[in-house]
């Protein structure tokens, strides 16, 4: 995965409503969701939802298919896996990642 592709995906996911839409679509998997279903579940106004779906689609995070009069949105599972791999590539020096619990509290910035 190219850095530019990863940045595009992260920018698209960098808005709370859009992240919620994406997570909902991912939860439904191959079944997908129509905009009206997303609207019912999240209460996002139609014009705003349309904008968010367009942004997710342009970042290649979701796909859209027309079925009769409905648009069905599904996650692009391949890109999600590539993005995860991109984030974890070279993690922990090539060894399997494991979290180590620390008894020290880290001060927040």
C-alpha positions, 0 to 999 in steps of 0.5 A: 500500500502506498502512503498516499492511499493510506493517508486518503483512507485515514482522512476519510475516517478522520471525521466522527460521523463518517467513522460511525457510518464506516463502522456500521457498514463494516458490521453488516459486511457483505450484506451491505446497507442502503442509505435509508437503513444507515439513516434509520440507525444513525439519524444522519440527515440525507444530504449529510449522509450522501456527502459522507458516503461519497467521501468513503467511496472516493477513499475506496473504503466502501463499494456501492452497487445498484439493486433495482432502485436501491444503492447498497454500500459494502465495505472494501474488505481488501482495503481494510486488510491492506490498511491494517497490514500497512499499520502493523508492518514492521511492528515490534521488529518483525516479531509478533506483537504483544502488549506488555502491561506496565505498572507505571502511569504515563503522563498525558501530554 
